[in-house]
Amino acid sequence: MHARVITTEQLAVARVGSLAYTTFHLYEDAQLSSLREWIETKMNHDPTTDKDGLSFQVWGLFHPQPSPAISFGLTGKPDTTDMSAGLAAHWIHCSYPVNLFNAVRLVGGLCFVGVDMLHKKRGFAKQVVTHFLHECNTKGHHLAALYPFRSDFYAKMGFGLSSSYHDYVISPASLPSSPSVQASKKARVASYTTLQHLDTSHAAEISACQMRFAKTRHGMFLLPVELIKDTVFEGKAGSKRAIGYRDESSTLRGFISFEFVSTTNGPFINDLKILDLVYETEEAFFALLQFLNEQQDQIRHVLYTTQEPDFFRLLSDPRDAAAIGAQAGLAGFCRVASTETIGLMYRVVNLEKLFSKYFSDRDFNGVDGFKLLIRLQDTFVPELNPPVLLQLTGGRATVIGSGDAVLEMEGADDVVALDMDVSDFSSLVVGAVSLNVLLRYGKASVAPVEKKAVVARMFWTEDAPMNSFFF
């Protein structure tokens, strides 16, 4: 097997989708054409012209002995002229700008992973992820991310879960209809002059607003214009819509993108699904919430997925609108507020470079005066994550050694040892979980034990990572 970048010319006759089984069984020709256009857009993206660092590469894993019998064209029929005959797996390697600890850093994204139906359970997915991680290391993406089809599958490859998501089903009347107490004196009442329908002509403004917002939220992906057009407006028959809030200077300070979801309550009653809610100011936030509240005559439920753990405190009735009256929790006296889900996963690619380059400017909460020996259990790509010895000074972590040689320092008076799996450390280092939780669950160890508190403080963060972008 060998991996190589797939070119647009190859794609003209290559399979798209998750290869034979999705091409033949799940997609119609019209859908495949749209999917291929999406992939070609990714292929033709020139990262050298994008100051935001956004980039895409479509990769394929090819069998050394191509077999046209398993090569399907857009019609779902065998195509013996397919230039990508022998394609056993494919994936897209993305580069995304993400706000991590008040600095924009590039994260390597893995998506569009597919293994041919006739090549499953032969270790090709492992080869795909291994190649991806080594490419990340080469490109300087010392942190990788993906949305898994199964989190346990990718956890075995070293990926750790980010913060959980909360799926809300909200009665529009439960949302605030007026500004908060704190903002009531200065907030303007939402009107036709403050709220505006947005379209693709506003993409640059929307992107600028989203980026300013993202730079104030740990874990948020920054969306350049190209991604705004893709995520905010592209949908079936223009189903996605957006409403924006402008301040006195006519600057866009917030927006909500959404789509309608049909219900069984007749053609005039729909659910409104929030795709993204962005706000730079409190005035923008409450104006957009007021807009949602005012839709209660024709909107049954507002559907909203967020990583904000306390969003339920905003609602006058925080109960799940689709399950009001349902008993849950302790002795049946609790009520469902939202459904907790898991999604985004992170992975440390190169432990030494993570500290020496990626987080060289990060303040580890002022922790000072000791050395930390980090030893990760990484059975997937151990060559990328040997033990690392850090010197903590004034909150900064400096790499002073790596490799097996640093293990000789274990037990020294000023050395603290931290042992854990790379998947759990990946969750810890982005602030998705505290070290105290991992210690309590037996997923980490600190020696000497009396240093647990200082190491926990080193990785503590007030805000867990939040993100609303799917890739």
WOKAKA-V772077 format. One record per residue. RES is the residue in one letter. SS is DSSP state (alpha for helix, beta for strand, coil for the rest). OMEGA is omega in degrees with one decimal (999 if undefined). D_CENTER is the distance of its C-alpha to the mean C-alpha in Angstrom with 1 decimal. Layout:
res->RES ss->SS omega->OMEGA d_center->D_CENTER
res->RES ss->SS omega->OMEGA d_center->D_CENTER
This chain:
res->M ss->coil omega->173.8 d_center->29.8
res->H ss->beta omega->-177.8 d_center->28.5
res->A ss->beta omega->174.6 d_center->25.3
res->R ss->beta omega->176.6 d_center->25.5
res->V ss->beta omega->177.7 d_center->23.7
res->I ss->coil omega->-179.1 d_center->24.7
res->T ss->coil omega->178.5 d_center->26.4
res->T ss->alpha omega->-179.7 d_center->26.8
res->E ss->alpha omega->177.9 d_center->30.4
res->Q ss->alpha omega->-176.1 d_center->29.5
res->L ss->alpha omega->-179.3 d_center->27.1
res->A ss->coil omega->177.9 d_center->30.0
res->V ss->coil omega->-178.3 d_center->31.4
res->A ss->coil omega->175.7 d_center->28.5
res->R ss->coil omega->173.2 d_center->26.8
res->V ss->coil omega->-170.2 d_center->23.5
res->G ss->coil omega->178.0 d_center->21.3
res->S ss->coil omega->173.0 d_center->21.0
res->L ss->alpha omega->-165.4 d_center->24.5
res->A ss->alpha omega->-171.1 d_center->27.7
res->Y ss->alpha omega->177.8 d_center->26.8
res->T ss->alpha omega->179.5 d_center->24.3
res->T ss->alpha omega->-173.1 d_center->26.4
res->F ss->alpha omega->-170.1 d_center->29.6
res->H ss->alpha omega->-170.7 d_center->28.7
res->L ss->coil omega->-173.1 d_center->25.8
res->Y ss->coil omega->169.5 d_center->26.0
res->E ss->coil omega->-176.0 d_center->28.9
res->D ss->alpha omega->-178.5 d_center->30.0
res->A ss->alpha omega->179.2 d_center->28.8
res->Q ss->alpha omega->179.8 d_center->25.3
res->L ss->alpha omega->178.5 d_center->25.4
res->S ss->alpha omega->178.5 d_center->26.7
res->S ss->alpha omega->180.0 d_center->23.8
res->L ss->alpha omega->179.5 d_center->21.3
res->R ss->alpha omega->177.5 d_center->23.3
res->E ss->alpha omega->178.1 d_center->23.3
res->W ss->alpha omega->-179.7 d_center->19.5
res->I ss->alpha omega->179.8 d_center->19.5
res->E ss->alpha omega->176.0 d_center->22.5
res->T ss->alpha omega->178.2 d_center->20.7
res->K ss->alpha omega->-179.6 d_center->18.1
res->M ss->alpha omega->-174.4 d_center->21.1
res->N ss->alpha omega->179.0 d_center->23.1
res->H ss->coil omega->-179.7 d_center->20.6
res->D ss->coil omega->-177.6 d_center->22.3
res->P ss->alpha omega->-178.5 d_center->20.2
res->T ss->alpha omega->179.8 d_center->23.5
res->T ss->alpha omega->-176.2 d_center->23.8
res->D ss->coil omega->-177.0 d_center->20.4
res->K ss->coil omega->-177.2 d_center->20.7
res->D ss->coil omega->176.5 d_center->17.0
res->G ss->coil omega->179.4 d_center->16.3
res->L ss->coil omega->178.2 d_center->14.5
res->S ss->beta omega->179.4 d_center->15.7
res->F ss->beta omega->171.0 d_center->15.7
res->Q ss->beta omega->177.0 d_center->18.1
res->V ss->beta omega->-175.9 d_center->19.0
res->W ss->beta omega->174.3 d_center->20.5
res->G ss->beta omega->174.9 d_center->23.1
res->L ss->beta omega->-169.9 d_center->24.7
res->F ss->beta omega->176.9 d_center->28.4
res->H ss->coil omega->-177.4 d_center->31.3
res->P ss->coil omega->178.6 d_center->34.3
res->Q ss->coil omega->-176.5 d_center->36.6
res->P ss->coil omega->179.3 d_center->35.2
res->S ss->coil omega->-179.2 d_center->36.2
res->P ss->alpha omega->-177.8 d_center->36.6
res->A ss->alpha omega->179.5 d_center->37.1
res->I ss->alpha omega->-179.1 d_center->33.4
res->S ss->coil omega->-176.3 d_center->32.4
res->F ss->beta omega->175.1 d_center->31.7
res->G ss->coil omega->-176.2 d_center->31.8
res->L ss->coil omega->179.9 d_center->30.5
res->T ss->coil omega->-178.0 d_center->33.4
res->G ss->coil omega->179.9 d_center->32.4
res->K ss->coil omega->178.1 d_center->35.6
res->P ss->beta omega->-177.5 d_center->36.2
res->D ss->coil omega->-174.9 d_center->36.2
res->T ss->coil omega->179.0 d_center->38.4
res->T ss->coil omega->-175.7 d_center->37.8
res->D ss->coil omega->179.6 d_center->34.1
res->M ss->coil omega->179.5 d_center->33.4
res->S ss->coil omega->176.4 d_center->30.4
res->A ss->coil omega->-176.4 d_center->32.6
res->G ss->coil omega->177.4 d_center->31.5
res->L ss->beta omega->-176.4 d_center->27.8
res->A ss->beta omega->-179.6 d_center->26.5
res->A ss->beta omega->176.9 d_center->22.7
res->H ss->beta omega->176.9 d_center->20.2
res->W ss->beta omega->174.2 d_center->16.7
res->I ss->beta omega->174.4 d_center->14.9
res->H ss->beta omega->-178.0 d_center->14.0
res->C ss->beta omega->171.5 d_center->11.9
res->S ss->beta omega->-177.1 d_center->12.0
res->Y ss->beta omega->171.9 d_center->9.7
res->P ss->beta omega->-176.7 d_center->11.1
res->V ss->beta omega->174.6 d_center->9.2
res->N ss->beta omega->176.9 d_center->11.5
res->L ss->coil omega->178.6 d_center->12.1
res->F ss->coil omega->172.6 d_center->15.4
res->N ss->coil omega->173.4 d_center->16.8
res->A ss->coil omega->179.3 d_center->16.5
res->V ss->beta omega->-177.5 d_center->14.5
res->R ss->beta omega->179.4 d_center->13.6
res->L ss->beta omega->179.2 d_center->12.5
res->V ss->beta omega->176.1 d_center->9.9
res->G ss->beta omega->-178.8 d_center->10.7
res->G ss->beta omega->177.2 d_center->8.6
res->L ss->beta omega->179.5 d_center->10.4
res->C ss->beta omega->176.8 d_center->10.8
res->F ss->beta omega->179.7 d_center->14.1
res->V ss->beta omega->177.5 d_center->15.6
res->G ss->beta omega->176.4 d_center->19.1
res->V ss->beta omega->-178.3 d_center->22.2
res->D ss->coil omega->-176.9 d_center->25.6
res->M ss->alpha omega->-178.1 d_center->27.3
res->L ss->alpha omega->-178.1 d_center->30.3
res->H ss->alpha omega->-178.6 d_center->28.4
res->K ss->coil omega->178.9 d_center->26.3
res->K ss->coil omega->177.6 d_center->26.9
res->R ss->coil omega->175.6 d_center->28.2
res->G ss->coil omega->-178.1 d_center->25.5
res->F ss->alpha omega->177.4 d_center->23.9
res->A ss->alpha omega->176.9 d_center->20.3
res->K ss->alpha omega->178.1 d_center->21.1
res->Q ss->alpha omega->179.1 d_center->22.5
res->V ss->alpha omega->-176.3 d_center->19.5
res->V ss->alpha omega->177.4 d_center->17.1
res->T ss->alpha omega->178.9 d_center->19.9
res->H ss->alpha omega->179.3 d_center->20.5
res->F ss->alpha omega->-178.5 d_center->16.8
res->L ss->alpha omega->177.4 d_center->16.8
res->H ss->alpha omega->175.0 d_center->20.2
res->E ss->alpha omega->175.8 d_center->19.2
res->C ss->alpha omega->-179.6 d_center->16.4
res->N ss->alpha omega->179.3 d_center->19.3
res->T ss->alpha omega->-176.0 d_center->21.5
res->K ss->alpha omega->-178.1 d_center->19.3
res->G ss->coil omega->174.5 d_center->18.5
res->H ss->coil omega->-172.6 d_center->14.9
res->H ss->coil omega->171.9 d_center->15.6
res->L ss->beta omega->-178.9 d_center->12.1
res->A ss->beta omega->-178.4 d_center->10.0
res->A ss->beta omega->175.2 d_center->6.7
res->L ss->beta omega->168.6 d_center->6.5
res->Y ss->beta omega->-171.5 d_center->6.6
res->P ss->coil omega->168.5 d_center->10.2
res->F ss->coil omega->172.6 d_center->13.3
res->R ss->coil omega->-176.8 d_center->14.7
res->S ss->alpha omega->-179.3 d_center->13.3
res->D ss->alpha omega->178.5 d_center->16.9
res->F ss->alpha omega->-177.8 d_center->17.2
res->Y ss->alpha omega->175.2 d_center->14.5
res->A ss->alpha omega->177.7 d_center->15.5
res->K ss->coil omega->177.8 d_center->18.9
res->M ss->coil omega->172.7 d_center->17.4
res->G ss->coil omega->179.2 d_center->16.2
res->F ss->coil omega->179.7 d_center->12.5
res->G ss->beta omega->-176.6 d_center->12.1
res->L ss->beta omega->170.4 d_center->10.2
res->S ss->coil omega->179.3 d_center->8.3
res->S ss->coil omega->177.9 d_center->9.9
res->S ss->coil omega->176.6 d_center->11.1
res->Y ss->beta omega->177.3 d_center->11.0
res->H ss->beta omega->179.3 d_center->14.4
res->D ss->beta omega->-178.0 d_center->15.8
res->Y ss->beta omega->168.9 d_center->18.8
res->V ss->beta omega->-166.3 d_center->21.9
res->I ss->beta omega->168.2 d_center->23.8
res->S ss->coil omega->-178.3 d_center->27.4
res->P ss->alpha omega->-179.2 d_center->27.5
res->A ss->alpha omega->180.0 d_center->30.5
res->S ss->alpha omega->179.3 d_center->28.6
res->L ss->coil omega->-177.7 d_center->26.6
res->P ss->coil omega->177.3 d_center->28.5
res->S ss->coil omega->179.8 d_center->31.1
res->S ss->coil omega->-179.2 d_center->32.0
res->P ss->coil omega->178.1 d_center->30.6
res->S ss->coil omega->178.6 d_center->30.2
res->V ss->coil omega->-176.7 d_center->33.3
res->Q ss->coil omega->-173.7 d_center->32.2
res->A ss->coil omega->-170.9 d_center->31.5
res->S ss->coil omega->-176.6 d_center->34.3
res->K ss->coil omega->-175.2 d_center->36.8
res->K ss->coil omega->-175.7 d_center->34.8
res->A ss->coil omega->174.7 d_center->32.5
res->R ss->coil omega->175.2 d_center->33.7
res->V ss->coil omega->-179.5 d_center->34.0
res->A ss->coil omega->-177.0 d_center->31.6
res->S ss->coil omega->179.3 d_center->33.8
res->Y ss->coil omega->179.8 d_center->34.0
res->T ss->coil omega->179.3 d_center->34.0
res->T ss->coil omega->178.1 d_center->30.9
res->L ss->beta omega->-174.3 d_center->28.8
res->Q ss->beta omega->170.8 d_center->28.5
res->H ss->beta omega->-179.5 d_center->27.2
res->L ss->beta omega->176.1 d_center->24.9
res->D ss->coil omega->-174.5 d_center->24.8
res->T ss->alpha omega->177.4 d_center->23.7
res->S ss->alpha omega->179.3 d_center->26.4
res->H ss->alpha omega->-172.9 d_center->24.4
res->A ss->alpha omega->-179.1 d_center->21.3
res->A ss->alpha omega->177.7 d_center->22.0
res->E ss->alpha omega->179.9 d_center->22.7
res->I ss->alpha omega->178.6 d_center->19.5
res->S ss->alpha omega->-179.7 d_center->17.5
res->A ss->alpha omega->178.8 d_center->19.6
res->C ss->alpha omega->-179.0 d_center->19.1
res->Q ss->alpha omega->-179.6 d_center->15.3
res->M ss->alpha omega->177.2 d_center->15.4
res->R ss->alpha omega->178.1 d_center->18.0
res->F ss->alpha omega->-176.9 d_center->16.1
res->A ss->alpha omega->-179.1 d_center->12.8
res->K ss->coil omega->175.8 d_center->15.3
res->T ss->coil omega->-177.1 d_center->16.4
res->R ss->coil omega->178.0 d_center->13.2
res->H ss->coil omega->176.8 d_center->11.9
res->G ss->coil omega->-175.0 d_center->8.2
res->M ss->coil omega->174.0 d_center->8.1
res->F ss->beta omega->176.0 d_center->7.3
res->L ss->coil omega->-173.1 d_center->10.9
res->L ss->coil omega->173.7 d_center->12.0
res->P ss->coil omega->-175.5 d_center->15.3
res->V ss->alpha omega->-178.0 d_center->17.9
res->E ss->alpha omega->-179.8 d_center->17.2
res->L ss->alpha omega->177.1 d_center->13.7
res->I ss->alpha omega->179.1 d_center->15.3
res->K ss->alpha omega->-177.7 d_center->18.0
res->D ss->alpha omega->-172.3 d_center->15.7
res->T ss->alpha omega->-174.4 d_center->13.4
res->V ss->alpha omega->-170.9 d_center->16.1
res->F ss->alpha omega->-175.6 d_center->19.3
res->E ss->coil omega->179.6 d_center->19.1
res->G ss->coil omega->-179.3 d_center->20.0
res->K ss->alpha omega->175.8 d_center->23.0
res->A ss->alpha omega->177.5 d_center->26.1
res->G ss->alpha omega->-175.0 d_center->24.5
res->S ss->coil omega->-179.1 d_center->23.2
res->K ss->coil omega->179.3 d_center->20.5
res->R ss->beta omega->-179.9 d_center->22.1
res->A ss->beta omega->174.9 d_center->21.5
res->I ss->beta omega->-178.6 d_center->23.6
res->G ss->beta omega->177.1 d_center->23.8
res->Y ss->beta omega->178.3 d_center->25.6
res->R ss->beta omega->178.1 d_center->27.9
res->D ss->coil omega->-175.9 d_center->29.7
res->E ss->coil omega->-180.0 d_center->33.4
res->S ss->coil omega->-178.5 d_center->32.8
res->S ss->coil omega->175.5 d_center->31.0
res->T ss->coil omega->178.2 d_center->27.8
res->L ss->beta omega->-176.3 d_center->24.7
res->R ss->beta omega->178.3 d_center->23.2
res->G ss->beta omega->176.0 d_center->20.9
res->F ss->beta omega->174.3 d_center->20.0
res->I ss->beta omega->174.2 d_center->18.9
res->S ss->beta omega->-172.6 d_center->17.8
res->F ss->beta omega->172.2 d_center->18.9
res->E ss->beta omega->179.5 d_center->20.7
res->F ss->beta omega->179.0 d_center->23.6
res->V ss->beta omega->-178.3 d_center->23.7
res->S ss->beta omega->177.6 d_center->27.2
res->T ss->coil omega->177.7 d_center->28.9
res->T ss->coil omega->-176.4 d_center->32.2
res->N ss->coil omega->179.5 d_center->33.9
res->G ss->coil omega->-173.6 d_center->35.3
res->P ss->coil omega->-175.2 d_center->34.4
res->F ss->coil omega->179.2 d_center->34.3
res->I ss->coil omega->-179.6 d_center->31.9
res->N ss->beta omega->165.5 d_center->28.2
res->D ss->beta omega->177.2 d_center->25.0
res->L ss->beta omega->-179.3 d_center->22.7
res->K ss->beta omega->177.7 d_center->18.9
res->I ss->beta omega->177.0 d_center->16.9
res->L ss->beta omega->176.2 d_center->14.0
res->D ss->beta omega->177.5 d_center->13.4
res->L ss->beta omega->-174.3 d_center->15.6
res->V ss->beta omega->179.7 d_center->16.1
res->Y ss->beta omega->177.4 d_center->19.1
res->E ss->coil omega->-175.6 d_center->20.6
res->T ss->coil omega->177.3 d_center->23.8
res->E ss->alpha omega->178.5 d_center->25.0
res->E ss->alpha omega->179.2 d_center->27.3
res->A ss->alpha omega->-178.9 d_center->24.5
res->F ss->alpha omega->-175.7 d_center->22.7
res->F ss->alpha omega->174.6 d_center->25.9
res->A ss->alpha omega->179.3 d_center->27.1
res->L ss->alpha omega->175.7 d_center->24.1
res->L ss->alpha omega->177.4 d_center->24.5
res->Q ss->alpha omega->176.8 d_center->28.2
res->F ss->alpha omega->179.2 d_center->27.5
res->L ss->alpha omega->178.7 d_center->25.7
res->N ss->alpha omega->-175.7 d_center->28.6
res->E ss->coil omega->179.0 d_center->31.1
res->Q ss->coil omega->-171.0 d_center->29.9
res->Q ss->coil omega->179.6 d_center->31.1
res->D ss->coil omega->-179.3 d_center->34.2
res->Q ss->coil omega->178.6 d_center->32.2
res->I ss->beta omega->179.9 d_center->28.8
res->R ss->beta omega->-178.5 d_center->28.9
res->H ss->beta omega->168.4 d_center->25.5
res->V ss->beta omega->-179.2 d_center->22.5
res->L ss->beta omega->-174.2 d_center->19.3
res->Y ss->beta omega->175.3 d_center->16.3
res->T ss->beta omega->-176.6 d_center->13.0
res->T ss->beta omega->172.4 d_center->11.9
res->Q ss->coil omega->174.8 d_center->10.9
res->E ss->coil omega->-173.0 d_center->14.2
res->P ss->coil omega->-175.2 d_center->16.5
res->D ss->coil omega->-177.3 d_center->19.7
res->F ss->alpha omega->-178.6 d_center->19.3
res->F ss->alpha omega->-179.2 d_center->22.2
res->R ss->alpha omega->179.9 d_center->24.6
res->L ss->alpha omega->-170.0 d_center->24.5
res->L ss->coil omega->176.6 d_center->26.0
res->S ss->coil omega->172.8 d_center->29.8
res->D ss->coil omega->-173.9 d_center->29.3
res->P ss->coil omega->-180.0 d_center->26.1
res->R ss->coil omega->174.8 d_center->27.0
res->D ss->coil omega->-173.3 d_center->25.0
res->A ss->coil omega->179.6 d_center->27.1
res->A ss->coil omega->-176.5 d_center->27.2
res->A ss->coil omega->179.5 d_center->28.4
res->I ss->coil omega->-177.8 d_center->30.8
res->G ss->coil omega->178.9 d_center->33.6
res->A ss->coil omega->-179.5 d_center->31.7
res->Q ss->coil omega->-178.2 d_center->32.5
res->A ss->beta omega->172.9 d_center->30.0
res->G ss->coil omega->-174.5 d_center->29.6
res->L ss->alpha omega->175.2 d_center->32.5
res->A ss->alpha omega->179.1 d_center->35.7
res->G ss->alpha omega->-178.0 d_center->34.3
res->F ss->coil omega->177.2 d_center->34.5
res->C ss->beta omega->-179.7 d_center->30.8
res->R ss->coil omega->179.5 d_center->29.0
res->V ss->coil omega->174.8 d_center->25.5
res->A ss->coil omega->179.3 d_center->23.4
res->S ss->coil omega->175.3 d_center->20.1
res->T ss->beta omega->-178.8 d_center->18.6
res->E ss->beta omega->-179.3 d_center->16.1
res->T ss->beta omega->177.8 d_center->13.3
res->I ss->coil omega->-177.6 d_center->10.8
res->G ss->coil omega->-172.5 d_center->7.6
res->L ss->beta omega->177.6 d_center->4.7
res->M ss->beta omega->177.6 d_center->7.1
res->Y ss->beta omega->174.1 d_center->8.4
res->R ss->beta omega->171.8 d_center->11.8
res->V ss->beta omega->-178.7 d_center->14.6
res->V ss->coil omega->-177.2 d_center->16.3
res->N ss->coil omega->-173.3 d_center->19.5
res->L ss->alpha omega->-178.0 d_center->20.5
res->E ss->alpha omega->-179.0 d_center->23.4
res->K ss->alpha omega->177.1 d_center->21.6
res->L ss->alpha omega->-179.0 d_center->18.8
res->F ss->alpha omega->-175.7 d_center->21.6
res->S ss->alpha omega->-177.5 d_center->24.0
res->K ss->alpha omega->-170.7 d_center->21.9
res->Y ss->alpha omega->-178.7 d_center->18.2
res->F ss->coil omega->-178.9 d_center->19.1
res->S ss->coil omega->-179.1 d_center->22.7
res->D ss->coil omega->-175.2 d_center->22.6
res->R ss->coil omega->176.0 d_center->20.8
res->D ss->coil omega->178.1 d_center->23.2
res->F ss->coil omega->172.2 d_center->23.1
res->N ss->coil omega->174.1 d_center->24.9
res->G ss->coil omega->-179.1 d_center->28.2
res->V ss->coil omega->-167.7 d_center->28.8
res->D ss->coil omega->164.3 d_center->31.8
res->G ss->coil omega->173.8 d_center->34.6
res->F ss->beta omega->177.2 d_center->33.6
res->K ss->beta omega->179.9 d_center->32.1
res->L ss->beta omega->176.1 d_center->29.1
res->L ss->beta omega->180.0 d_center->29.2
res->I ss->beta omega->-179.7 d_center->25.8
res->R ss->beta omega->-177.5 d_center->26.3
res->L ss->beta omega->171.6 d_center->23.4
res->Q ss->beta omega->179.9 d_center->24.0
res->D ss->coil omega->-178.7 d_center->22.3
res->T ss->coil omega->-175.3 d_center->24.2
res->F ss->coil omega->175.4 d_center->21.9
res->V ss->coil omega->-176.3 d_center->22.2
res->P ss->alpha omega->-179.0 d_center->24.6
res->E ss->alpha omega->179.8 d_center->25.9
res->L ss->alpha omega->-173.6 d_center->22.8
res->N ss->coil omega->172.7 d_center->22.8
res->P ss->coil omega->178.9 d_center->26.4
res->P ss->coil omega->-179.0 d_center->27.4
res->V ss->beta omega->176.6 d_center->27.1
res->L ss->beta omega->-178.9 d_center->29.4
res->L ss->beta omega->169.5 d_center->28.4
res->Q ss->beta omega->179.1 d_center->30.8
res->L ss->beta omega->179.9 d_center->29.6
res->T ss->beta omega->177.5 d_center->31.5
res->G ss->coil omega->178.7 d_center->30.9
res->G ss->coil omega->179.0 d_center->27.3
res->R ss->beta omega->179.6 d_center->26.6
res->A ss->beta omega->-179.4 d_center->26.0
res->T ss->beta omega->178.3 d_center->28.0
res->V ss->beta omega->179.3 d_center->28.1
res->I ss->beta omega->177.3 d_center->31.8
res->G ss->beta omega->176.8 d_center->31.6
res->S ss->beta omega->-178.0 d_center->29.7
res->G ss->coil omega->-175.8 d_center->30.8
res->D ss->alpha omega->-177.5 d_center->33.2
res->A ss->alpha omega->-177.2 d_center->35.8
res->V ss->alpha omega->179.0 d_center->33.9
res->L ss->alpha omega->178.8 d_center->34.4
res->E ss->alpha omega->-179.9 d_center->38.0
res->M ss->alpha omega->-177.8 d_center->37.0
res->E ss->coil omega->-179.4 d_center->35.9
res->G ss->coil omega->176.7 d_center->38.5
res->A ss->coil omega->-173.0 d_center->39.5
res->D ss->coil omega->-175.3 d_center->40.1
res->D ss->coil omega->-178.5 d_center->37.3
res->V ss->beta omega->175.1 d_center->34.6
res->V ss->beta omega->-177.6 d_center->32.1
res->A ss->beta omega->176.3 d_center->30.4
res->L ss->beta omega->-179.5 d_center->26.9
res->D ss->beta omega->177.4 d_center->26.3
res->M ss->beta omega->177.1 d_center->23.3
res->D ss->beta omega->-178.0 d_center->21.1
res->V ss->alpha omega->179.4 d_center->18.5
res->S ss->alpha omega->179.3 d_center->15.8
res->D ss->alpha omega->177.9 d_center->16.9
res->F ss->alpha omega->178.3 d_center->17.3
res->S ss->alpha omega->175.8 d_center->13.7
res->S ss->alpha omega->-178.9 d_center->12.7
res->L ss->alpha omega->-170.8 d_center->15.7
res->V ss->alpha omega->175.8 d_center->15.3
res->V ss->coil omega->176.6 d_center->12.1
res->G ss->coil omega->-179.4 d_center->13.9
res->A ss->coil omega->180.0 d_center->12.3
res->V ss->coil omega->179.2 d_center->15.8
res->S ss->coil omega->177.9 d_center->19.3
res->L ss->alpha omega->179.5 d_center->21.7
res->N ss->alpha omega->177.6 d_center->24.2
res->V ss->alpha omega->-179.8 d_center->22.3
res->L ss->alpha omega->176.4 d_center->21.9
res->L ss->alpha omega->-178.8 d_center->25.6
res->R ss->alpha omega->-179.0 d_center->26.7
res->Y ss->coil omega->177.3 d_center->25.1
res->G ss->coil omega->-178.3 d_center->26.7
res->K ss->coil omega->178.0 d_center->23.5
res->A ss->beta omega->174.9 d_center->24.7
res->S ss->beta omega->178.2 d_center->28.1
res->V ss->beta omega->177.6 d_center->29.5
res->A ss->beta omega->0.2 d_center->33.0
res->P ss->coil omega->-172.2 d_center->35.2
res->V ss->alpha omega->-178.5 d_center->34.1
res->E ss->alpha omega->178.2 d_center->35.3
res->K ss->alpha omega->-178.9 d_center->32.6
res->K ss->alpha omega->-174.8 d_center->29.8
res->A ss->alpha omega->-176.7 d_center->29.6
res->V ss->alpha omega->177.2 d_center->29.4
res->V ss->alpha omega->176.9 d_center->26.6
res->A ss->alpha omega->178.6 d_center->24.7
res->R ss->alpha omega->179.7 d_center->25.2
res->M ss->alpha omega->-175.8 d_center->24.0
res->F ss->alpha omega->-178.3 d_center->20.4
res->W ss->coil omega->174.4 d_center->20.5
res->T ss->coil omega->-177.7 d_center->18.4
res->E ss->coil omega->-176.4 d_center->19.2
res->D ss->coil omega->173.8 d_center->15.8
res->A ss->coil omega->-179.0 d_center->13.0
res->P ss->coil omega->178.5 d_center->9.5
res->M ss->coil omega->179.8 d_center->8.5
res->N ss->coil omega->179.2 d_center->5.9
res->S ss->coil omega->-177.0 d_center->7.2
res->F ss->coil omega->177.0 d_center->5.9
res->F ss->coil omega->177.4 d_center->5.8
res->F ss->coil omega->999 d_center->7.0
